[in-house]
Amino acid sequence: MLKKISQYTLFACAIAAAITGGIASAHAQSREEWASIGSDSLMQSLQQRTHFTFQQRKFDELEKTLAMVRDEIPRAGDGKTILPSFYEGITQIASLQPVERLDEITKQWEAHFEAWRQAYPQSAAPDLAYAKLLYARAWRARGDGYASTVFAHRFAEYRKWLEASRKHLIDFATIASGDPEYYVTLAKVEYQLNGDTAVMIDIAEQGFKKFPNYVVGLTTVGQFLAPKWGGTAEAYYQFADKAAVLGEKTDGTGLLARLYWATGGGPHRHADIQNNGPYWPKLKKALADELAHFPHSTSHYQFLFFACVAGDVEAATAQLAALKKIADGAQPYDQPVGVYCPKLAERVAATKQ
């Protein structure tokens, strides 16, 4: 318990120092200490702080925070990328306001973006954040339901805002492309407008080659290639293998694992690994690589979960043994483990005590 409290104390101090502008204090924390911090609370705190800092037009603070989460410590201890939360803190105004006020609110915030642009004319962030706000407005117009549930007039509004986002990204590409989230956003917009997977993959690969530690573009593409979004299993697996090669320096073959859990169990929803299925050996190696690069409890829990799905009791038992030695605040996957690996459910619960 004392160890867990210590980790939370470290986390609180690091967040307070980093996100309120005390970058020098944040950097006093060693990279090893930062590596012990998971992403969920960090991303939530970053999102909230960015939201209010943008509203208050504290652009110096925004740029300092951005430099840290983009350039200094782009990935948390569990390997997740925290930069998207910086922009989500700004674009959440599209989801927090009533639909009938969105035009008015967007116009109000345009003055904020312009002031930010004037203060930092070489920064990618103001125009990228604005394009992301337009993208968020597209999804607010569409709604989150399946395509079959969306009315025609909503689709028209959705496409209007997607096209506005795309235009802004292209018009300001020279500056905005200095941020890795540019390629992620453009890839999503292009695919949702035209459904061209080749264009989407090409954009994501361009971004990853320019920013080789930024895996979000690849995991995003992997999700859109899954059958849920109209893709095929063949396209997904081909891209997953390609992503593993691209990400070898930063993750080994670990991107296979990240793609797999980002899509909720690959194109077949776990069917290809159940009962030691044909994909399990490859996924097992990828999980081991990801754990080697990001030795956080989240990586252990992911390995444990998929080992249970595959029926690999030996691998699951090894992850449980490792988890008993860790107390970094991550939440276990009790219910899924209980469903797929009922004999281990009690032992999973024991790791929390």
NORGI-V582917 format. One record per helix or strand of 3 or more residues. SS is the DSSP state (@ for helix, = for strand). FROM is the first residue (numbers start at 1). TO is the last residue. If there is no record, write none. Layout:
ss/from/to
SS/FROM/TO
SS/FROM/TO
This chain:
ss/from/to
@/2/19
@/23/28
@/31/35
@/40/55
@/59/72
@/83/91
@/93/96
@/99/119
@/125/142
@/147/149
@/152/171
@/173/176
@/181/194
@/197/210
@/216/225
@/227/229
@/233/246
@/248/251
@/254/262
@/280/293
@/297/310
@/313/323
@/334/340
@/342/350
